[in-house]
């Protein structure tokens, strides 16, 4: 499996970014997917998840600001991030969720920096 996140960058507080994750080597449509982030000095946390049948959930700190989506034909996972805050600064990773053979795989992340 390969999961390649992209779309990060530096943005001012209140701005928006759209992250994308391209999956290969996996039957993408069959798996629940999620976006994690890891801020400097903090543990990695799951911020958004999207099941194979389209159910989504978010950590409270991003509800109403972030939207997760997927394109099963293009095998991509997206995260639209609006009203960004400095505390959203982190490296963001996409990941296959659940107890699967891919559960320990972490692809390359993408850095999001939000300036105040």
KEKE-3310 file (N, C-alpha, C; in steps of 0.2 Angstrom, whole numbers, plus 5000, padded with zeros to 4 digits):
npx = (5004:5002:5001:4999:5000:4996:4996:4998:5004:5008:4997:4987:4979:4961:4961:4960:4963:4966:4968:4975:4975:4982:4979:4987:4989:4979:4962:4953:4940:4935:4938:4938:4943:4955:4960:4974:4983:4999:5005:5019:5028:5017:5005:5000:4984:4968:4958:4948:4936:4931:4919:4919:4906:4902:4899:4904:4915:4921:4934:4930:4936:4938:4926:4913:4922:4931:4930:4928:4931:4929:4935:4931:4933:4944:4953:4956:4957:4951:4953:4945:4949:4943:4942:4955:4965:4979:4982:4979:4990:5001:5008:5000:4992:4986:4976:4973:4959:4954:4955:4965:4976:4984:4985:4996:5003:5010:5009:5018:5017:5009:5014:5005:5004:4999:4998:4997)
npy = (4994:5011:5028:5044:5059:5076:5094:5102:5117:5135:5145:5160:5163:5159:5156:5144:5127:5113:5096:5082:5064:5051:5035:5019:5002:4996:4991:5003:5007:4998:5001:5009:5026:5038:5054:5059:5069:5077:5087:5098:5091:5084:5070:5059:5062:5057:5066:5066:5055:5043:5032:5016:5016:5028:5036:5049:5056:5067:5075:5085:5097:5101:5100:5107:5115:5107:5096:5079:5069:5057:5050:5036:5031:5038:5035:5043:5053:5066:5082:5095:5110:5123:5140:5140:5138:5143:5132:5121:5119:5106:5090:5082:5066:5053:5038:5021:5014:5004:4986:4980:4973:4984:4992:4996:5004:5020:5033:5045:5061:5078:5095:5107:5123:5136:5153:5166)
npz = (5000:4997:5003:4999:5005:5001:4998:5009:5017:5021:5029:5034:5049:5049:5036:5022:5017:5007:5008:5001:4998:4990:4986:4983:4978:4985:4988:4987:4990:4998:5011:5027:5030:5036:5043:5051:5063:5068:5080:5084:5098:5103:5104:5091:5083:5079:5067:5058:5051:5038:5033:5023:5019:5019:5031:5042:5054:5066:5076:5091:5090:5077:5071:5061:5054:5047:5033:5027:5013:5000:4984:4976:4964:4959:4969:4980:4995:5003:5013:5017:5024:5033:5040:5048:5062:5073:5081:5073:5067:5061:5056:5044:5041:5030:5033:5033:5042:5056:5060:5050:5038:5035:5045:5052:5044:5040:5029:5020:5027:5026:5029:5038:5042:5052:5053:5065)
capx = (5000:5005:4997:5003:4997:4998:4991:4999:5007:5007:4991:4985:4973:4955:4961:4958:4968:4963:4973:4973:4979:4982:4980:4988:4990:4974:4956:4952:4933:4933:4941:4937:4949:4955:4965:4977:4988:5003:5008:5025:5028:5010:5003:4996:4977:4963:4954:4942:4936:4925:4919:4918:4899:4900:4898:4910:4915:4926:4936:4926:4940:4937:4919:4910:4927:4934:4926:4932:4927:4933:4933:4933:4936:4951:4956:4959:4954:4952:4951:4944:4950:4941:4943:4960:4968:4986:4982:4979:4997:5003:5009:4993:4993:4980:4978:4968:4957:4952:4959:4967:4983:4987:4984:5002:5006:5009:5012:5021:5012:5010:5014:5001:5007:4994:5001:4992)
capy = (5000:5018:5033:5050:5065:5082:5100:5107:5124:5140:5150:5164:5161:5160:5154:5137:5123:5107:5091:5076:5058:5047:5028:5014:4996:4994:4991:5009:5008:4994:5003:5015:5030:5044:5059:5060:5075:5077:5094:5097:5089:5081:5064:5059:5061:5056:5071:5065:5048:5042:5024:5014:5017:5036:5039:5053:5059:5072:5077:5091:5103:5103:5100:5113:5118:5102:5091:5074:5066:5052:5048:5029:5030:5041:5032:5049:5055:5074:5085:5102:5114:5130:5144:5137:5141:5141:5126:5116:5117:5099:5086:5078:5060:5049:5031:5016:5013:4998:4981:4977:4972:4990:4996:4999:5008:5027:5036:5052:5067:5084:5099:5113:5129:5141:5158:5170)
capz = (5000:4997:5004:4998:5007:4998:4999:5015:5016:5026:5028:5039:5053:5046:5029:5020:5014:5005:5008:4996:4999:4984:4988:4978:4981:4990:4985:4992:4991:5004:5018:5031:5030:5041:5043:5058:5063:5074:5081:5088:5105:5105:5101:5084:5084:5073:5067:5054:5048:5033:5032:5016:5016:5018:5037:5044:5061:5067:5083:5092:5089:5070:5069:5058:5050:5042:5029:5024:5008:4996:4978:4976:4957:4959:4975:4984:5001:5004:5019:5016:5031:5033:5047:5051:5068:5074:5084:5068:5064:5062:5050:5043:5038:5029:5035:5033:5049:5058:5061:5044:5036:5033:5051:5055:5039:5039:5023:5020:5029:5023:5034:5038:5046:5052:5057:5069)
cpx = (5004:5000:5001:4999:5000:4994:4993:5003:5006:5001:4990:4979:4966:4955:4959:4964:4964:4968:4970:4977:4977:4984:4982:4990:4985:4967:4952:4945:4931:4934:4939:4944:4949:4961:4968:4982:4992:5006:5014:5024:5021:5010:4999:4989:4973:4958:4948:4942:4930:4925:4918:4911:4897:4899:4905:4909:4921:4928:4932:4930:4940:4930:4916:4916:4930:4929:4930:4928:4932:4930:4935:4936:4943:4956:4960:4954:4956:4950:4951:4944:4948:4942:4949:4963:4975:4987:4981:4985:4999:5005:5003:4995:4986:4981:4972:4966:4955:4957:4961:4974:4987:4987:4990:5006:5005:5013:5016:5016:5013:5009:5009:5003:5002:4997:4995:4993)
cpy = (5006:5023:5040:5056:5072:5088:5104:5113:5128:5144:5154:5161:5163:5158:5146:5134:5116:5101:5085:5070:5053:5040:5024:5008:4993:4995:4997:5009:5003:4996:5009:5019:5036:5048:5060:5067:5074:5084:5093:5096:5086:5074:5064:5058:5061:5062:5070:5058:5047:5034:5023:5015:5024:5039:5043:5055:5063:5073:5083:5097:5105:5103:5107:5117:5113:5098:5086:5071:5061:5051:5041:5027:5032:5038:5038:5050:5062:5076:5092:5106:5121:5133:5141:5141:5139:5134:5120:5115:5110:5096:5082:5072:5057:5042:5027:5014:5006:4992:4977:4976:4978:4994:4999:5003:5016:5029:5042:5057:5073:5090:5105:5117:5134:5147:5163:5177)
cpz = (5000:4998:5004:4999:5003:5000:5005:5013:5022:5024:5035:5043:5050:5039:5028:5017:5012:5004:5004:4998:4993:4987:4982:4981:4985:4986:4989:4994:4997:5011:5021:5031:5035:5040:5050:5057:5069:5075:5085:5095:5107:5101:5095:5086:5078:5073:5063:5051:5043:5032:5025:5014:5017:5025:5039:5051:5061:5075:5084:5090:5082:5067:5066:5054:5045:5039:5026:5019:5004:4989:4976:4969:4957:4965:4979:4990:5002:5011:5018:5023:5030:5040:5051:5057:5069:5077:5079:5065:5066:5055:5050:5039:5036:5031:5034:5040:5050:5058:5054:5043:5036:5040:5054:5050:5039:5033:5025:5022:5025:5029:5033:5043:5046:5056:5060:5066)
residu = (UNK:UNK:UNK:UNK:UNK:UNK:UNK:UNK:UNK:UNK:UNK:UNK:UNK:UNK:UNK:UNK:UNK:UNK:UNK:UNK:UNK:UNK:UNK:UNK:UNK:UNK:UNK:UNK:UNK:UNK:UNK:UNK:UNK:UNK:UNK:UNK:UNK:UNK:UNK:UNK:UNK:UNK:UNK:UNK:UNK:UNK:UNK:UNK:UNK:UNK:UNK:UNK:UNK:UNK:UNK:UNK:UNK:UNK:UNK:UNK:UNK:UNK:UNK:UNK:UNK:UNK:UNK:UNK:UNK:UNK:UNK:UNK:UNK:UNK:UNK:UNK:UNK:UNK:UNK:UNK:UNK:UNK:UNK:UNK:UNK:UNK:UNK:UNK:UNK:UNK:UNK:UNK:UNK:UNK:UNK:UNK:UNK:UNK:UNK:UNK:UNK:UNK:UNK:UNK:UNK:UNK:UNK:UNK:UNK:UNK:UNK:UNK:UNK:UNK:UNK:UNK)
# end
